[in-house]
Amino acid sequence: MIFKVFSVYDSKIEAYLPPLFMKSKGEFLRSFAEAVNDSNSNLSKYSGDYTAFELGTWDDCKSLFDLHVTPISLGVGIEFKKSDS
């Protein structure tokens, strides 16, 4: 199966968090949005510091990565915050 590879960049520590392997961009964005809206998570507390990125793909049958030359930004955490209204 071909998995999409994602990571989250933390601008305060100037580093990417360990990569995540998901079936689709939608699956990743849903989990990112859930974390950003979980009041117990750092992604929620400092949502402006975190940016989601798509890095490429990974084939689990051949163990091959196909990474983008430049990571593709999918948005900053604060853009995924739900309003409290």
Secondary structure as GFF3:
##gff-version 3
##sequence-region A 1 85
A	DSSP	beta_strand	2	10	.	.	.	ID=ss1
A	DSSP	beta_strand	15	16	.	.	.	ID=ss2
A	DSSP	beta_strand	20	22	.	.	.	ID=ss3
A	DSSP	alpha_helix	25	36	.	.	.	ID=ss4
A	DSSP	alpha_helix	42	45	.	.	.	ID=ss5
A	DSSP	three_ten_helix	47	49	.	.	.	ID=ss6
A	DSSP	beta_strand	50	59	.	.	.	ID=ss7
A	DSSP	beta_strand	64	76	.	.	.	ID=ss8
A	DSSP	three_ten_helix	77	80	.	.	.	ID=ss9
###
